[in-house]
Amino acid sequence: MANFWLALLVFSTMLRAIVVQPQEPTVNITILHSATAEGAVCLDGSPPAYHLDMGHGSGLRSWIITIEGGGWCDKISNCYNRSNGRLGSSTKMQLQQPPTYTFGGILHNDPKTNPDFYNWNRVLVRYCDGSSFTGDVEDVDPDTKLYYRGARIFKAIMDDLSQKGMRNAENAILSGTSAGGLSTILNCDKFRSFLPENARVKCVANAGFFINAKTISGTSYIQEMYNRVVTLHINSTLVPAYLDPQRAWDHCKAQISNCTLSQRIIIQAFGVEFLKTFMGVTPCYTRGYFITSCHTHGRIMWTNYWFNTISLTILDKTIAEAVGDWYFDRVGFHQHLDPYPFAKDC
């Protein structure tokens, strides 16, 4: 099991209020060409990539690595389609002009919006393998020329960052959103192995804890989908598209206030089932959770959501404050819970 993890689990749409905030920095892409020698490549065989904004001052020996989200590919046809876009090819990432990434929320460089981590070495790892960085298949698919090498990509990028100073880190966080959040959970212990023994190392999984729940029709879609991912490499899970051919859930999924009474009952029942998975979690200073019933998904890189005067709060704390307190052990066990049935837009 991972030594340290914090599940930040939130559902919904982004806060809509307009506020004045510091400009979010854009960071250039780094293509890790040397990784191809180790077979660490994206689905299409192109080298992996990341974005690095170097730390300064008191943050020189502190690192935060955030893994990009983007679902999974569980069939050869899905992976082939992915390989023709930025979620399966660094070549396609570079077609964006300029090939930069906006660093907001937990990666922001302004102390007003990211007080605990603003001057750390901040990294965004691009997601291009479709398996949450777990795949490691030696053979290349002879028909599609696809590579399933996510685990190698993770190692290659961590090795490269180690050479750039991470091996001397005093503080380090691995984080990620959605598929990147699941990758954070699965790779937390591995990440720890790249850091000095005396370093403070913790992992923050945002919207990456997916329970084995039934769909609206009672099928085991999530379990079957993950079985296919595992089989291939070594999206809405409650309402997959094939179960909603009339698209009756589209407006509800876009904004909770659009949901009918029956849809709200289904969502609230899922929330109750979700919370049951935490019933056996005993107090421990190394872990915690921040769970809201807001209808959103993966927002720790959104500045308004992370730390702002209009950010959502639980027990008068924003997500940024809760994570900072937990990481630096400023208080004890972190149990931030906004219970159902109060599913709402935020």
LODRENVEX-116360 format. One record per residue (C-alpha): x, y, z; residue in one letter. Coordinates in steps of 0.1 Angstrom, whole numbers, padded with zeros to 4 digits, always signed. Each point is the difference from the previous one (the first is absolute). Example, Ala and Ser with C-alpha at 12.3 -4.5 7.8 and 13.67 -1.06 7.14 Angstrom:
// residues 2
+0123-0045+0078A+0014+0034-0007S
This chain:
// residues 346
+0000+0000+0000M+0011+0036-0006A+0018+0015+0030N-0017+0033-0004F-0031+0011-0018W-0027+0025+0001L-0031-0006-0020A-0015+0032-0012L-0033-0012-0014L-0023+0025-0015V-0028-0001-0026F-0014+0031-0022S+0002+0031-0021T+0024+0028+0006M-0008+0031+0021L-0015+0026-0023R+0007+0032+0019A+0023+0024-0017I+0029+0012+0021V+0033+0018-0005V+0029-0024+0005Q+0037-0001-0008P+0008-0011-0035Q+0007-0037-0003E+0035-0007-0014P+0005-0020-0032T+0029-0025+0000V+0018-0014-0030N+0000-0037-0009I+0030-0023+0005T+0002-0029-0023I+0020-0028+0016L+0017-0015-0032H+0025-0020+0021S-0029-0022+0013A-0005-0017-0033T+0033-0020+0006A-0018-0016+0029E-0032-0007-0020G-0018+0026+0021A-0023+0014-0027V-0035+0012-0005C-0026-0021-0018L+0012+0011-0034D+0037-0006+0009G+0008+0037+0005S+0020+0010+0031P-0017+0010+0032P-0003+0037+0011A-0004+0022+0030Y+0000+0037+0010H+0023+0013+0027L+0000+0033+0018D+0031+0002+0022M-0003+0009+0036G+0018+0029+0018H+0008+0013+0035G-0012-0023+0028S-0016-0023-0026G+0032-0010-0018L+0001-0035+0016R-0038-0006-0002S-0018-0017-0028W-0036-0005-0011I-0007-0023-0028I-0035+0001-0015T-0012-0027-0024I-0024+0010-0028E-0034-0017-0002G-0019-0012-0031G-0017-0033+0005G+0012-0034-0013W-0001-0021-0031C-0012-0035+0005D-0002-0012-0036K+0026+0000-0028I-0024+0022-0021S-0002+0025+0028N+0037+0001+0005C+0006+0004-0037Y-0024+0030+0000N+0019+0014+0030R+0033-0004-0017S-0011+0026-0026N-0005+0027+0026G+0018+0017+0029R-0011-0028+0025L+0021-0025-0020G+0027+0019-0017S+0025+0027+0010S+0003+0008-0037T-0037+0011+0001K+0007+0019+0033M+0025+0022-0019Q-0025+0009-0026L-0016+0023+0025Q+0016+0035-0005Q+0016+0009+0022P+0005-0035+0015P-0005+0012+0036T-0021-0010+0030Y-0018+0024+0023T+0010-0005+0037F-0029+0009+0022G-0012-0011+0035G+0025-0023+0017I+0026+0009-0027L-0005+0038+0001H+0031+0021+0006N-0017+0027+0020D+0000-0001+0039P-0034+0016+0002K-0016-0029-0019T+0024-0029+0010N+0015+0011+0033P+0017-0033+0010D+0014-0012-0034F+0004+0031-0022Y+0038+0000-0001N+0005-0038-0002W+0013-0017-0031N-0033-0007-0017R-0005-0027-0027V-0029-0010-0022L+0005-0035-0015V-0018-0005-0032R-0022-0030-0004Y+0005-0020-0032C-0003-0037+0008D-0036-0006+0008G+0006-0022+0031S+0007+0024+0029S+0037-0007-0005F-0003-0037+0008T+0006-0018-0033G+0032-0018-0009D-0004-0023-0031V+0032-0008-0018E-0015-0009-0033D-0012+0027-0024V-0034-0007-0015D+0009-0012-0035P-0032+0013-0016D-0005+0034+0016T+0036+0007+0011K-0012+0009+0034L+0022+0001+0032Y-0013-0008+0034Y+0028+0014+0022R-0015+0023+0026G+0020-0014+0029A+0032+0006-0019R-0010+0036-0007I-0006+0007+0037F+0035-0014+0009K+0017+0018-0028A-0015+0034+0010I+0008-0005+0037M+0036-0010-0009D+0003+0032-0021D-0014+0022+0028L+0023-0017+0025S+0029+0012-0022Q-0014+0035+0000K+0001+0002+0038G-0029-0021+0013M+0024-0026+0015R+0010+0027+0025N-0036+0009+0009A-0010+0007+0036E-0037+0002-0008N-0019-0017-0028A-0036-0005-0010I-0014-0023-0028L-0034+0011-0011S-0024-0005-0029G-0036+0005-0011T-0025-0027-0012S+0021-0026-0019A+0030+0019+0013G-0015-0003+0035G-0002-0038-0004L+0035+0000-0013S+0010+0019+0032T-0014-0027+0022I+0015-0029-0021L+0035+0017-0002N+0003+0016+0035C+0023-0026+0014D+0021-0001-0032K+0003+0038+0002F+0013-0003+0035R+0028-0021-0012S+0014+0028-0020F+0004+0024+0030L+0025+0001+0029P-0010-0020+0031E-0002+0031+0021N-0022+0019-0025A-0037+0008+0009R-0019-0018-0027V-0038-0001-0004K-0025-0006-0028C-0032+0019-0009V-0025-0018-0021A-0026+0024-0014N-0032-0016-0014A+0019-0033-0005G-0018-0023+0024F-0024-0021-0021F-0022-0024+0020I-0013-0033-0014N-0036+0011-0003A-0028-0010-0024K-0013+0022-0028T-0035+0013-0002I-0011-0033-0016S+0018-0021+0026G+0029-0011-0022T+0036-0003+0011S+0014+0024-0026Y+0028+0014+0021I+0014-0034+0010Q-0003-0013-0036E+0017+0031-0014M+0029-0002+0023Y+0004-0037-0007N+0004+0009-0037R+0025+0028+0008V+0021-0025+0021V-0003-0027-0027T+0011+0024-0027L+0027+0019+0018H+0015-0028+0024I-0157+0126-0008N-0024+0011+0021S-0003-0029+0023T-0034+0005+0015L-0017+0008-0034V+0022-0015-0028P-0011+0013-0035A-0014-0033-0012Y-0026-0001+0029L-0013+0035-0010D-0006-0001-0037P-0027+0027+0003Q+0025+0022+0018R-0025+0006+0028A+0028+0006+0025W+0020+0025-0021D-0016+0031+0017H+0002-0015+0034C+0037-0009-0003K+0007+0035-0012A-0017+0017+0029Q-0017-0017+0030I-0028+0026+0002S-0012-0014-0034N-0005-0034+0015C-0035-0015+0004T-0011-0013+0035L+0007-0036-0011S+0034+0009-0012Q+0009+0017+0032R-0011-0030+0020I+0023-0022-0021I+0029+0024+0005I-0006+0002+0038Q-0002-0038+0003A+0034-0002-0017F+0013+0026+0024G-0011-0021+0030V+0017-0031-0015E+0031+0020-0007F+0003+0012+0036L-0004-0035+0013K+0035-0008-0013T+0014+0024+0026F-0018-0015+0030M+0030-0022+0009G+0026+0028-0003V+0015+0005+0035T+0017+0033+0011P+0036+0002-0012C+0021+0031-0004Y+0014-0012-0033T-0033+0000-0018R-0032+0020-0004G-0028+0009-0024Y-0018+0031-0012F-0034-0012-0014I-0026+0023-0013T-0034-0006-0016S+0006+0026-0026C-0007-0011-0036H+0036+0004-0013T+0030-0021-0010H+0037+0006+0005G+0005+0037+0007R+0033+0004+0021I+0016+0017-0030M-0028+0025-0002W+0010+0031+0020T-0036+0010+0009N-0006-0035+0014Y+0034-0004+0017W+0003+0032+0021F-0020+0031-0005N-0026+0021+0018T-0027-0019-0018I+0015-0035+0003S-0021-0027+0015L+0008-0007+0037T-0007-0028+0025I+0004+0009+0037L+0011+0034-0012D+0030-0013-0019K+0006+0000-0038T+0016-0030-0017I+0033+0019-0001A-0001+0006+0038E-0010-0036+0007A+0028-0014-0021V+0026+0024+0014G-0010-0008+0036D+0001-0037-0007W+0033+0001-0019Y+0018+0020+0027F-0017-0018+0029D-0014+0032+0014R-0030-0018+0014V-0010-0036+0005G-0022-0024-0020F-0017+0018-0029H-0036-0010-0006Q-0016+0027-0020H-0035-0012-0010L-0029+0017-0016D-0026-0028+0002P-0027-0010-0024Y-0029+0004-0008P+0011+0036-0006F+0012-0005-0036A+0002+0035-0015K+0017+0021-0026D+0030+0020+0013C
